[in-house]
Amino acid sequence: MQHRFFPFLLSLLLLSACSYLPDAPLAPVAPGYEETADYIKLPAPAAEAAFVFIPGGLVDPHAYVPLMQRVAAEAGVTVFILKVEANLAILSLGQAGKLRKREAAYATWYVGGHSLGGVAAQAAVSRDPGAFAGVVFLGVYPAEGYSLAGWGGPVLSLYAENDLLSTVVEVEGKVGFLPPAYPLPDITALDTLAVRPPLTFYHLIEGGNHGQFGSYGFQEGDGVATISREAQHARVSEAITRFIQWCERL
């Protein structure tokens, strides 16, 4: 049985050599930008909350700096983009929880991720349900093995119309592994919405695709976006900001 594992491991290592890299020069970084072997830190002034973001499978973490820098500025949270082993979050499932314990200065923590990184975020909450105030998914269909169906917190699931790697059918077909579904066609409704968790807000990014949740160009097997990456990032950042603000009002 053990020897069967080695071809699988080898294939993962070979794939990791083909990671998706940022496809454009990074935007000027904000004051306080910090990079270590474990994360990229994007601070927000006087932030009391932090957001751990986990990259998608085989995507270089720097490919999420443009979007997450925007989230940090608009939501007023310090963002930690994790650097995971071989750019595969599934190999570093405990990393988000360890980071939270090391960075004790933040009173509130959120966790999220793109694609496979979202499954790692799901696993972090499944392992320690009281650690995070909310979860954010970008193009994620959750895994049964880390079901959050009984979790008492809120989830924001953002998914894209032209995503062929985490399709609309796949995302909406996995609602049973998350708190009760609450479709949210208009994200501005979060400003006045008088509901409480447990629930999962579902918001569709019309015209978007899988790769444009990051900044690494077109991903093999994906659909073609009919909106610009800038437009998709603007909608995603707005949704995350309104979600965090809604959570803070609970």
DOLO-946542 format. One line per field, with one value per residue: residue number from 1; residue in three letters; y, z, x of N, C-alpha, C in turn. Coordinates in pm, 1 decimal. Each point is the difference from the previous one (the first is absolute). Layout:
pos NUM; ...
code ALA; ...
n.yy Y; ...
n.zz Z; ...
n.xx X; ...
ca.yy Y; ...
ca.zz Z; ...
ca.xx X; ...
c.yy Y; ...
c.zz Z; ...
c.xx X; ...
***
This chain:
pos 1; 2; 3; 4; 5; 6; 7; 8; 9; 10; 11; 12; 13; 14; 15; 16; 17; 18; 19; 20; 21; 22; 23; 24; 25; 26; 27; 28; 29; 30; 31; 32; 33; 34; 35; 36; 37; 38; 39; 40; 41; 42; 43; 44; 45; 46; 47; 48; 49; 50; 51; 52; 53; 54; 55; 56; 57; 58; 59; 60; 61; 62; 63; 64; 65; 66; 67; 68; 69; 70; 71; 72; 73; 74; 75; 76; 77; 78; 79; 80; 81; 82; 83; 84; 85; 86; 87; 88; 89; 90; 91; 92; 93; 94; 95; 96; 97; 98; 99; 100; 101; 102; 103; 104; 105; 106; 107; 108; 109; 110; 111; 112; 113; 114; 115; 116; 117; 118; 119; 120; 121; 122; 123; 124; 125; 126; 127; 128; 129; 130; 131; 132; 133; 134; 135; 136; 137; 138; 139; 140; 141; 142; 143; 144; 145; 146; 147; 148; 149; 150; 151; 152; 153; 154; 155; 156; 157; 158; 159; 160; 161; 162; 163; 164; 165; 166; 167; 168; 169; 170; 171; 172; 173; 174; 175; 176; 177; 178; 179; 180; 181; 182; 183; 184; 185; 186; 187; 188; 189; 190; 191; 192; 193; 194; 195; 196; 197; 198; 199; 200; 201; 202; 203; 204; 205; 206; 207; 208; 209; 210; 211; 212; 213; 214; 215; 216; 217; 218; 219; 220; 221; 222; 223; 224; 225; 226; 227; 228; 229; 230; 231; 232; 233; 234; 235; 236; 237; 238; 239; 240; 241; 242; 243; 244; 245; 246; 247; 248; 249; 250
code MET; GLN; HIS; ARG; PHE; PHE; PRO; PHE; LEU; LEU; SER; LEU; LEU; LEU; LEU; SER; ALA; CYS; SER; TYR; LEU; PRO; ASP; ALA; PRO; LEU; ALA; PRO; VAL; ALA; PRO; GLY; TYR; GLU; GLU; THR; ALA; ASP; TYR; ILE; LYS; LEU; PRO; ALA; PRO; ALA; ALA; GLU; ALA; ALA; PHE; VAL; PHE; ILE; PRO; GLY; GLY; LEU; VAL; ASP; PRO; HIS; ALA; TYR; VAL; PRO; LEU; MET; GLN; ARG; VAL; ALA; ALA; GLU; ALA; GLY; VAL; THR; VAL; PHE; ILE; LEU; LYS; VAL; GLU; ALA; ASN; LEU; ALA; ILE; LEU; SER; LEU; GLY; GLN; ALA; GLY; LYS; LEU; ARG; LYS; ARG; GLU; ALA; ALA; TYR; ALA; THR; TRP; TYR; VAL; GLY; GLY; HIS; SER; LEU; GLY; GLY; VAL; ALA; ALA; GLN; ALA; ALA; VAL; SER; ARG; ASP; PRO; GLY; ALA; PHE; ALA; GLY; VAL; VAL; PHE; LEU; GLY; VAL; TYR; PRO; ALA; GLU; GLY; TYR; SER; LEU; ALA; GLY; TRP; GLY; GLY; PRO; VAL; LEU; SER; LEU; TYR; ALA; GLU; ASN; ASP; LEU; LEU; SER; THR; VAL; VAL; GLU; VAL; GLU; GLY; LYS; VAL; GLY; PHE; LEU; PRO; PRO; ALA; TYR; PRO; LEU; PRO; ASP; ILE; THR; ALA; LEU; ASP; THR; LEU; ALA; VAL; ARG; PRO; PRO; LEU; THR; PHE; TYR; HIS; LEU; ILE; GLU; GLY; GLY; ASN; HIS; GLY; GLN; PHE; GLY; SER; TYR; GLY; PHE; GLN; GLU; GLY; ASP; GLY; VAL; ALA; THR; ILE; SER; ARG; GLU; ALA; GLN; HIS; ALA; ARG; VAL; SER; GLU; ALA; ILE; THR; ARG; PHE; ILE; GLN; TRP; CYS; GLU; ARG; LEU
n.yy -120.5; -4.4; -101.9; -15.7; 41.1; -64.7; -75.8; -8.0; -23.3; -85.7; -41.1; 6.5; -58.7; -84.3; -14.3; -8.9; -65.9; -20.8; 59.6; 54.7; 82.1; 107.8; 48.2; 80.1; 108.9; -24.7; 38.3; 131.0; -53.2; -28.0; 111.3; -57.6; -5.6; -126.6; -59.6; -117.4; -102.4; 51.6; 129.3; 64.6; 104.2; 27.6; 93.3; 21.5; 132.6; -20.4; -98.8; -35.0; -14.3; -130.4; -11.1; -131.1; 23.4; -108.2; 1.1; 10.2; -120.9; -8.6; 89.9; 73.4; 10.1; 38.9; -99.9; -3.3; 52.1; 16.1; -116.7; -68.4; 69.5; -23.8; -128.3; -1.4; 74.5; -75.6; -119.3; 56.5; -107.9; -53.4; -13.0; -127.3; 8.6; -119.3; -38.1; -85.0; -115.9; 13.6; 113.4; -92.4; 73.9; -101.8; 43.1; 107.4; -98.4; -18.1; 52.3; 8.6; -113.0; -46.9; 59.2; -36.7; -110.9; 14.3; 42.8; 4.4; 92.6; -90.6; 77.4; 23.4; -123.8; 20.8; -96.4; -16.3; -30.5; -19.9; -57.6; -72.2; 125.5; 6.2; -114.2; 52.8; 108.5; -76.4; -63.3; 123.9; 34.2; -103.5; 24.6; 130.0; -43.8; 18.5; -36.1; -13.7; 130.1; -39.6; -55.2; 15.1; -39.5; -20.0; -28.2; -33.8; -130.6; 5.0; -51.6; -116.8; -34.5; 127.6; -71.8; 114.2; -103.9; -43.7; 74.5; 76.3; 9.9; 115.5; -28.3; 53.7; -46.9; 44.7; -7.6; -46.0; 78.7; 39.5; -32.6; -61.2; 52.1; 99.4; -82.4; 75.4; -101.1; -5.5; 131.5; 17.2; -98.9; 80.7; 54.0; -131.2; 44.2; 96.4; 106.9; 14.2; -26.1; 115.0; -18.1; 66.0; 17.9; 76.9; 15.8; 109.7; -107.9; -34.9; 119.0; -58.8; -108.4; -28.1; -73.7; -118.7; -27.4; -128.9; 40.8; -24.6; 116.8; -17.0; 42.2; 9.3; -17.7; 75.2; -86.0; -36.7; -31.8; -115.9; 17.3; 71.0; -105.2; -28.7; 5.9; -107.7; 75.1; -52.5; -68.9; -101.8; -13.4; 125.0; 67.7; 63.9; 90.4; 57.2; 2.8; 117.3; -29.9; 123.6; -21.9; -118.5; 53.3; 98.5; -90.4; -73.1; 104.3; 51.4; -120.4; -19.9; 123.9; -10.8; -117.2; 46.4; 105.1; -86.1; -77.0; 114.1; 7.6; -124.5
n.zz 0.0; 77.8; -78.1; 12.4; 116.4; -32.3; -90.4; 95.0; 94.3; -83.5; -29.0; 131.9; 19.9; -99.0; 47.2; 119.1; -88.9; -19.4; 112.0; 20.7; -74.2; 75.4; -71.7; 105.9; -16.5; 122.6; 46.5; 9.9; 85.4; 87.7; 74.8; 48.1; -133.6; 26.4; -23.7; 39.1; 54.3; 90.4; -22.7; -65.8; 67.2; -11.6; 69.0; 92.5; -9.5; 117.8; -81.0; 40.7; -131.5; -18.1; -123.7; 25.5; -106.1; -52.9; -70.2; -124.3; -37.7; 25.8; 81.2; -54.1; 129.6; -69.3; -63.6; 133.0; -13.4; -131.0; -0.3; 68.7; -75.9; -97.9; 33.6; 23.2; -108.9; -69.8; 43.3; -5.4; -66.2; 86.7; -119.9; 31.4; -108.2; 22.4; 34.9; -87.6; 56.3; -89.9; 55.4; 94.7; 21.5; -75.0; -27.4; 23.4; 31.9; 79.1; -114.7; -41.8; 62.3; -47.9; -116.4; 11.4; 44.1; -106.4; -75.0; 126.3; -75.0; -84.0; 25.6; -129.5; -38.2; -127.9; -70.1; -104.5; -119.6; -97.3; -54.3; -24.4; -7.3; -63.7; -57.9; -13.1; -42.3; -77.4; -30.3; -11.1; -54.6; -82.3; -1.9; -15.1; 24.7; 114.0; -92.5; -89.0; -25.0; -106.9; -105.8; -86.8; -92.1; -79.3; -71.4; 100.9; -21.7; 116.5; 89.0; -26.7; -14.0; -40.7; -1.6; -36.6; -36.3; 100.6; -77.5; 103.9; -84.6; -57.0; -120.8; -71.9; -91.1; -56.9; -102.5; -108.9; -79.2; -38.2; 127.0; -71.2; 102.3; 42.2; -70.8; -56.8; -84.7; -5.7; -5.8; -80.4; -52.8; 63.0; -10.4; -11.6; -45.4; -11.1; 81.4; 44.8; -123.9; -32.3; -111.5; -56.1; -87.2; 98.8; -16.6; -50.4; -18.9; 1.8; -56.5; -32.8; -39.6; 45.8; -32.9; 57.4; 24.4; -38.9; -97.8; -127.6; -16.2; -101.2; -60.5; -112.4; -45.1; -51.9; -98.2; 126.8; 23.3; -5.1; -107.6; -28.4; 80.5; -86.0; -13.0; -68.9; -67.7; -120.6; 67.4; -26.0; -91.9; 17.9; 35.7; -101.9; 70.8; 30.5; 116.3; 24.1; 15.7; -39.9; -90.8; -26.3; 4.7; -70.3; -71.2; -12.3; -16.2; -80.4; -54.3; -2.9; -44.1; -79.2; -35.1; 0.3; -64.6; -73.9; -9.3; -20.4; -67.9; -10.9
n.xx 82.5; 109.7; 45.1; -132.3; 41.3; 114.0; -64.8; -94.6; 91.9; 58.3; -122.4; -23.3; 118.5; -29.8; -122.9; 59.5; 76.0; -131.2; 32.5; -120.0; 72.7; 25.6; -100.5; 16.2; 75.5; 40.9; -119.0; 24.8; 84.1; -94.6; 5.8; 107.5; 4.9; -30.1; 115.8; -47.8; 63.0; -85.1; 18.2; -96.5; 45.8; -130.5; 63.0; -91.8; 0.0; 55.5; 30.6; -121.7; -25.0; 15.4; 44.3; -7.7; 76.7; -60.1; 114.4; -42.8; -35.7; 130.3; -52.9; 94.6; 31.6; 107.6; -59.6; -8.2; 121.1; -20.7; -64.9; 89.8; 83.4; -83.5; -11.1; 129.8; 11.3; -84.7; 42.0; 120.7; 39.5; 83.6; 53.9; -6.7; 77.7; -49.1; 121.8; -47.3; 20.7; 97.2; -39.8; -7.9; -108.0; -34.9; 124.9; -74.9; -82.1; 104.3; 42.2; -125.7; -27.5; 114.7; -27.2; -126.0; 52.8; 81.3; -101.8; 29.3; 58.3; -49.9; -105.1; -12.2; -34.0; 29.8; -55.9; 77.7; -46.5; 85.9; -106.3; 109.1; 42.5; -116.8; 35.3; 122.3; -63.6; -76.0; 113.6; 51.3; -115.8; 0.9; 130.1; -29.9; -123.4; 64.1; 88.5; -98.7; -11.0; 67.1; -58.8; 101.1; -86.1; 105.3; -106.4; -79.1; 15.9; -65.0; 84.6; -55.2; 128.2; -20.0; -109.1; -57.1; -71.9; 74.1; 80.7; 24.2; 102.7; 43.3; -45.4; 97.7; -84.4; 112.9; -79.5; 61.7; -70.4; 121.4; -6.3; 93.2; 67.9; -73.3; -73.1; -91.8; -12.3; 133.1; 13.0; -103.0; 69.8; 84.1; -120.0; -12.0; 117.3; -92.4; 6.8; -124.6; -43.0; 59.3; -71.9; 101.0; -101.1; -43.3; 129.8; -56.8; -76.9; 127.6; -13.9; -113.9; 60.3; -120.6; 104.6; 0.4; 126.9; 8.1; 78.7; -26.5; 61.5; -83.9; 110.6; -69.4; 125.5; -93.6; 27.8; 16.8; 126.2; 60.7; 75.5; -108.0; -12.9; 97.1; 133.3; -38.4; -83.5; -13.5; -91.9; 80.0; -93.8; 37.6; -109.4; -52.9; 65.2; -114.2; 65.5; 54.0; 128.2; 24.7; -95.1; 55.4; 122.0; -52.2; -66.7; 110.0; 80.2; -92.5; -13.8; 131.9; 15.1; -104.6; 52.9; 123.0; -46.0; -67.4; 107.0; 63.2; -112.5; 36.6
ca.yy 120.5; 118.6; 33.8; 66.8; 142.5; 73.5; 60.4; 113.6; 108.5; 47.9; 78.3; 129.7; 78.3; 43.6; 104.5; 121.4; 72.2; 67.6; 89.7; 123.1; 115.0; 128.1; 26.5; 142.3; 55.6; 29.2; 140.7; 50.2; -56.2; 95.2; 7.8; -109.4; -129.2; -88.1; -132.3; -98.6; -130.8; -60.6; 81.3; 138.7; 77.6; 125.6; 60.2; 112.9; 83.1; -18.1; -114.1; -89.8; -129.7; -53.6; -92.4; -94.2; -41.8; -116.8; -3.7; -116.6; -102.4; 27.9; 142.8; 73.1; 91.2; 139.4; 26.6; 51.8; 127.8; 111.4; -8.2; 4.8; 135.3; 76.4; -42.0; 56.9; 143.6; 28.4; -63.3; 41.8; -116.9; -44.1; -124.1; -89.2; -98.6; -109.1; -73.6; -139.3; -96.6; -37.2; 73.4; -86.6; 23.8; -125.9; -52.8; 89.2; 27.9; 61.1; 123.8; 116.5; -1.2; 32.9; 142.9; 71.4; -11.1; 77.8; 143.5; 18.7; 140.9; 24.3; -49.7; -75.8; -62.3; -58.6; -88.3; -26.4; -46.4; -16.5; -135.6; -96.4; 75.7; 10.4; -126.7; 8.9; 89.4; -80.3; -94.5; 74.3; 25.1; -130.0; -45.6; 90.3; 78.0; 128.6; 84.0; 99.3; 67.0; -13.7; -69.4; 54.3; -90.3; 54.0; -110.7; -120.3; -91.6; -56.1; -143.8; -68.1; -40.2; 113.1; 62.3; 104.9; 4.7; 26.2; 114.2; 107.6; 129.1; 38.7; -25.7; 71.7; -78.4; 75.5; -89.4; 75.8; -52.7; -70.0; -86.0; -139.7; -83.6; -12.8; 48.1; 39.8; -123.1; -65.3; 81.0; -5.6; -138.5; -39.3; 82.1; -82.2; -6.8; 132.1; 47.0; 20.6; 91.2; 126.4; 65.5; 144.5; 58.3; 138.0; -2.6; 116.2; -35.5; -28.6; 120.9; 13.3; -131.9; -36.0; -144.5; -39.5; -134.0; -53.5; 11.6; 17.5; 92.0; -35.4; 115.0; -33.5; 105.3; -16.4; 28.7; -33.8; -137.5; -52.3; 60.6; 141.7; 20.1; 36.9; 76.6; -90.6; -33.1; -99.9; -131.5; -107.6; -59.4; 102.1; 69.1; 133.9; 107.0; 107.6; 125.7; 12.8; -41.9; 113.0; 2.4; -113.4; 30.7; 103.5; -61.8; -91.7; 78.6; 61.2; -102.7; -38.6; 113.9; 7.7; -117.7; 21.5; 105.1; -64.3; -84.4; 84.3; 55.3; -105.9
ca.zz 0.0; 13.3; -123.1; -91.6; 32.6; -56.1; -129.1; 23.8; 52.6; -108.7; -92.0; 63.5; -5.9; -138.1; -25.4; 72.7; -80.5; -105.4; 66.6; -68.5; 56.0; -33.2; -142.6; -19.6; 115.5; 113.5; 27.5; 113.4; 124.3; 103.9; 111.6; 94.1; -69.7; 58.5; -60.7; 68.1; -64.4; 23.6; -43.0; -45.4; 88.6; -55.6; 117.4; -5.0; 117.6; 122.8; -17.1; 112.8; -56.3; -99.8; -97.0; -56.3; -133.2; -42.8; -146.8; -72.6; -28.3; -96.8; -29.8; 82.1; 88.0; -44.0; -98.8; 68.4; 65.7; -45.9; 56.9; 145.5; 40.4; -11.0; 112.1; 122.8; 3.5; 1.1; 115.4; 122.8; 69.7; -43.6; -74.7; -7.8; -107.2; 39.2; -90.8; 37.9; -53.4; -140.8; -49.5; 13.1; 136.6; 61.1; 71.3; 113.6; 52.1; 132.5; -0.7; 35.3; 144.9; 65.8; -17.6; 90.7; 137.2; 12.4; -14.8; 102.3; 12.2; -67.2; 80.7; -83.6; -114.3; -109.4; -81.5; -129.8; -100.9; -139.2; -52.7; 98.2; 121.8; 74.6; 71.7; 115.1; 95.6; 56.4; 93.2; 117.8; 84.2; 45.6; 106.7; 115.1; -35.3; 67.9; -27.2; -105.2; 4.2; -128.3; -105.0; -134.0; -108.7; -136.1; -95.2; 81.0; 41.2; 122.9; 10.3; 97.4; 114.6; 92.1; -1.9; 96.9; 7.6; 137.3; 56.1; 35.1; -52.3; -134.7; -114.1; -124.7; -114.5; -124.8; -110.3; -124.0; -104.3; -105.4; 62.3; -39.5; 92.1; 110.8; -75.0; 74.5; 38.5; 106.9; 122.9; 53.1; 31.6; 125.2; 108.2; 118.5; 81.7; 60.2; 68.4; -90.7; -111.5; -9.2; -125.2; 16.2; -132.1; 17.2; 114.3; 86.4; 99.2; 126.2; 81.9; 86.4; 14.3; 140.9; 21.1; 82.6; -29.8; -110.0; -136.6; -105.6; -105.5; -133.7; -90.5; -129.8; -74.2; -140.1; -97.2; 50.3; -14.2; 112.2; 10.3; 34.3; 144.7; 25.7; -107.6; -53.8; -138.0; -27.9; 55.7; -89.4; 32.7; 48.3; -98.7; -38.6; 69.6; -82.9; 68.4; 21.5; 131.0; 91.2; 37.9; 89.5; 129.0; 66.8; 53.9; 107.4; 116.3; 56.7; 68.9; 122.7; 92.2; 56.1; 85.0; 126.2; 72.7; 52.5; 113.1; 112.0; 61.8; 70.2
ca.xx -82.5; 82.4; 70.5; -92.3; -4.1; 112.1; -33.9; -89.7; 81.1; 83.2; -82.7; -24.1; 122.8; 17.7; -98.3; 37.0; 97.8; -75.2; -93.3; -39.0; 69.9; -63.5; 17.8; 28.9; 71.0; -85.8; -26.5; 79.2; -50.4; -37.6; 94.7; -10.9; 5.2; 100.2; 1.2; 82.1; -5.5; -131.1; -114.5; 9.8; -87.0; -49.5; -63.1; -92.1; 26.9; -79.4; -91.3; -20.4; -37.3; 91.3; -58.5; 96.7; -43.4; 76.3; -0.7; -48.3; 98.9; 105.3; 6.2; 95.8; -74.5; 11.6; -104.5; -118.5; 30.2; -83.9; -134.8; -1.3; 38.1; -124.5; -84.6; 55.8; -28.5; -143.9; -65.4; 66.9; 54.0; 132.2; -10.6; 114.9; -8.2; 88.2; 87.0; -22.7; 95.8; -16.2; -116.5; -117.2; -48.0; -43.1; 115.8; 29.0; -133.1; 2.2; 77.9; -82.0; -19.7; 126.5; 23.2; -91.0; 49.7; 123.5; -28.1; -103.7; -39.6; -128.5; -111.5; -92.6; 64.9; -76.3; 82.7; -60.5; 92.9; -42.0; 2.6; 49.8; 28.0; -124.2; -18.6; 89.8; -65.7; -108.4; 61.4; 44.4; -117.4; -47.8; 88.2; -7.5; -119.1; -10.0; 116.9; -19.3; -130.3; -65.8; 74.3; -21.7; 37.1; 6.5; 1.8; 24.7; -106.4; 58.1; 21.7; -84.4; 80.0; 15.4; -132.2; -32.3; -146.3; -41.1; 72.3; -92.4; 42.6; -40.9; 87.4; -26.6; 45.9; -0.2; 30.3; -3.1; -88.0; 73.2; 99.5; -17.5; 76.7; -96.7; -116.0; -119.6; -69.9; 76.3; -8.5; -135.9; -32.0; 65.4; -53.7; -21.3; 120.9; 18.9; -120.7; -112.7; 25.8; -72.8; 40.0; 13.4; 26.1; 47.1; 90.5; -23.5; -101.6; 68.2; 8.6; -117.8; -60.6; -22.5; 2.3; 113.6; 51.1; 79.4; -48.0; 99.1; -40.4; 48.0; -4.8; 56.9; 70.2; -40.2; 105.2; 132.7; 46.5; 77.5; 131.8; -4.9; 1.0; 138.6; 64.7; 101.1; -31.3; -103.4; 28.6; -42.7; -128.6; -92.9; -80.4; 45.7; -71.7; -55.0; 30.5; 143.4; 48.6; -20.0; -141.7; -24.9; 62.2; -79.9; -120.8; 38.7; 41.3; -120.7; -78.4; 70.0; -8.9; -135.9; -17.9; 71.7; -71.7; -121.4; 43.4; 39.0; -121.5; -75.0
c.yy 125.8; 39.7; 67.8; 150.6; 77.5; 53.9; 121.5; 120.7; 59.6; 86.1; 137.4; 89.1; 50.2; 111.1; 131.2; 81.0; 80.4; 97.5; 122.9; 118.8; 127.6; 36.5; 145.5; 50.1; 33.9; 150.0; 46.3; -48.0; 108.1; 4.4; -114.8; -137.6; -82.8; -136.8; -89.0; -130.0; -62.1; 79.9; 131.1; 78.3; 134.0; 71.6; 107.9; 81.4; -28.8; -117.4; -83.9; -140.1; -40.3; -103.1; -86.3; -48.4; -109.3; -13.0; -127.9; -96.0; 38.1; 145.7; 67.3; 102.6; 146.7; 37.0; 54.3; 134.8; 113.8; -1.5; 18.7; 133.5; 91.6; -33.4; 62.1; 147.2; 27.3; -56.8; 40.8; -116.0; -26.4; -136.8; -74.4; -98.7; -109.9; -47.5; -146.3; -91.1; -39.8; 71.7; -85.9; 7.0; -128.5; -65.1; 80.5; 37.7; 69.8; 138.4; 122.1; 9.0; 37.1; 148.5; 80.6; -2.6; 82.1; 150.3; 39.2; 143.9; 26.4; -67.4; -93.8; -52.5; -53.9; -87.2; -23.6; -48.1; -12.2; -146.9; -99.3; 69.1; 19.7; -126.5; -3.3; 92.8; -71.1; -96.1; 68.9; 25.3; -130.2; -50.8; 83.3; 96.6; 137.5; 99.8; 116.3; 54.2; -12.4; -63.4; 61.7; -100.1; 76.7; -117.6; -132.9; -86.2; -83.8; -151.8; -59.6; -32.4; 109.1; 77.1; 102.6; 12.6; 31.8; 116.3; 116.5; 135.2; 28.3; -30.5; 91.4; -81.9; 83.2; -94.6; 70.1; -72.5; -86.8; -85.8; -145.4; -95.1; -20.0; 56.4; 40.3; -123.8; -68.9; 76.7; -14.1; -141.9; -48.0; 78.1; -79.2; -8.8; 133.0; 37.0; 32.9; 110.8; 123.3; 68.6; 151.9; 62.1; 141.0; 7.0; 118.3; -28.2; -30.8; 121.1; 10.1; -133.5; -41.6; -150.5; -32.7; -139.0; -102.8; 16.8; 14.1; 92.6; -46.0; 121.0; -32.5; 121.7; -21.4; 41.1; -39.9; -143.0; -38.1; 75.6; 144.1; 26.0; 31.2; 85.1; -84.4; -45.3; -108.8; -136.2; -107.7; -62.7; 98.4; 52.4; 139.8; 104.6; 102.0; 133.2; 3.1; -53.1; 110.8; 5.4; -114.7; 25.8; 103.3; -61.5; -93.4; 77.5; 66.9; -102.4; -41.2; 111.5; 7.2; -119.1; 19.8; 107.7; -55.4; -85.7; 84.4; 59.8; -104.2; 16.9
c.zz 0.0; -133.5; -101.3; 23.3; -74.5; -140.4; 14.8; 48.3; -108.9; -96.7; 58.2; -10.0; -141.6; -35.3; 65.5; -75.2; -109.8; 58.3; -85.5; 71.9; -31.2; -144.6; -30.5; 121.2; 112.1; 15.1; 114.1; 131.7; 102.8; 107.8; 98.1; -63.0; 58.0; -66.8; 75.2; -77.9; 7.4; -54.7; -62.1; 84.5; -63.8; 109.7; -34.6; 126.4; 113.9; -9.5; 126.9; -45.0; -106.7; -86.0; -56.8; -133.3; -51.1; -152.7; -57.2; -32.9; -113.4; -44.0; 97.7; 86.3; -42.5; -101.7; 64.0; 68.1; -52.2; 60.3; 151.1; 55.7; -2.7; 115.7; 130.0; 13.3; 17.0; 123.5; 132.3; 83.7; -50.6; -65.3; 4.3; -113.7; 33.1; -116.0; 42.5; -73.1; -143.0; -66.7; -3.5; 144.6; 71.6; 77.0; 125.7; 72.5; 135.8; 4.5; 41.7; 150.9; 75.8; -10.1; 96.0; 143.1; 22.1; 0.8; 94.7; 9.8; -59.0; 76.4; -78.5; -122.5; -98.2; -80.8; -132.2; -98.4; -135.1; -37.9; 107.2; 131.5; 84.9; 76.8; 122.7; 106.2; 69.8; 104.7; 127.9; 95.4; 54.7; 118.4; 126.6; -21.6; 65.5; -35.4; -92.8; 1.6; -131.1; -100.7; -134.5; -102.8; -131.5; -96.2; 66.1; 5.9; 113.9; -0.5; 110.2; 127.4; 101.5; 10.3; 112.1; 17.7; 140.6; 65.3; 22.8; -58.0; -140.5; -104.7; -113.9; -113.7; -126.2; -112.5; -130.8; -109.8; -101.3; 54.5; -39.0; 85.7; 132.0; -54.2; 92.4; 50.3; 115.8; 130.9; 62.3; 37.0; 131.4; 119.8; 129.3; 92.0; 68.2; 79.0; -100.8; -102.3; 5.2; -128.5; 15.2; -136.4; 7.7; 126.2; 93.8; 104.7; 135.6; 92.5; 99.4; 33.1; 147.0; 14.3; 81.0; -41.3; 93.8; -136.1; -94.5; -105.6; -132.4; -92.3; -128.3; -62.8; -147.8; -91.8; 44.5; -30.5; 117.7; 19.8; 43.6; 147.1; 46.8; -114.1; -57.5; -141.7; -12.0; 52.4; -91.3; 48.3; 44.6; -114.8; -26.4; 70.9; -99.3; 73.0; 21.4; 137.5; 102.0; 48.0; 94.8; 137.5; 77.3; 63.9; 115.9; 125.8; 67.1; 79.9; 131.6; 104.0; 65.0; 91.9; 135.5; 82.7; 60.2; 120.9; 122.0; 71.6; 79.3; 151.6
c.xx 86.1; 63.7; -91.1; -3.5; 107.0; -27.0; -91.2; 79.9; 87.5; -78.6; -29.9; 122.4; 25.9; -97.4; 40.1; 104.1; -67.5; -100.9; -29.5; 62.5; -76.6; 29.9; 29.5; 77.0; -97.9; -19.3; 89.3; -59.2; -26.2; 107.6; -22.9; -4.2; 113.7; -8.6; 97.1; -5.2; -138.8; -117.1; 44.9; -99.8; -32.8; -78.3; -101.9; 22.0; -97.5; -97.9; -5.6; -37.9; 100.0; -72.9; 112.5; -53.7; 92.9; -9.8; -59.3; 113.1; 93.5; 5.5; 95.9; -74.5; 6.4; -107.6; -127.6; 25.3; -88.4; -140.9; 2.3; 49.5; -122.6; -93.9; 48.2; -37.9; -148.8; -69.7; 64.4; 48.9; 141.1; -13.8; 134.0; -25.8; 99.8; 87.7; -6.0; 97.3; -36.7; -117.4; -126.2; -48.3; -37.3; 114.8; 31.8; -128.5; 1.1; 60.5; -80.9; -21.2; 126.1; 30.9; -86.4; 52.5; 126.6; -25.9; -113.2; -50.2; -138.8; -113.1; -90.5; 72.4; -103.1; 95.8; -71.4; 103.7; -65.1; 11.6; 46.1; 36.9; -123.4; -31.4; 90.4; -57.1; -115.5; 54.3; 43.6; -115.6; -55.7; 81.6; -13.6; -116.7; -8.6; 107.7; -28.9; -143.7; -75.4; 92.9; -36.5; 51.5; 0.9; 11.2; 27.5; -125.6; 55.9; 6.2; -86.4; 78.0; 23.4; -131.6; -16.7; -151.2; -48.6; 70.7; -94.9; 33.1; -48.4; 107.9; -43.6; 59.3; -17.1; 40.7; -31.8; -76.6; 73.7; 114.4; -28.2; 81.7; -74.1; -130.6; -114.7; -74.0; 71.8; -10.4; -138.3; -41.2; 58.8; -53.1; -17.1; 120.0; 32.4; -125.2; -110.5; 24.1; -90.2; 47.3; -3.3; 32.8; 57.5; 85.2; -22.5; -107.0; 63.0; 4.5; -114.6; -64.7; -8.2; -16.5; 124.8; 48.2; -61.4; -67.3; 118.3; -57.5; 61.8; -17.0; 75.6; 66.8; -29.7; 115.3; 139.2; 39.7; 89.1; 131.2; -1.0; -31.3; 142.8; 51.4; 112.7; -32.5; -104.0; 43.5; -58.2; -131.1; -105.9; -85.4; 54.9; -85.0; -52.2; 3.2; 150.9; 39.0; -20.8; -144.4; -31.8; 60.3; -81.7; -123.7; 32.4; 38.1; -119.3; -79.9; 66.0; -9.8; -136.7; -27.6; 67.7; -68.9; -129.8; 34.9; 32.4; -120.9; -78.4; 8.1
***
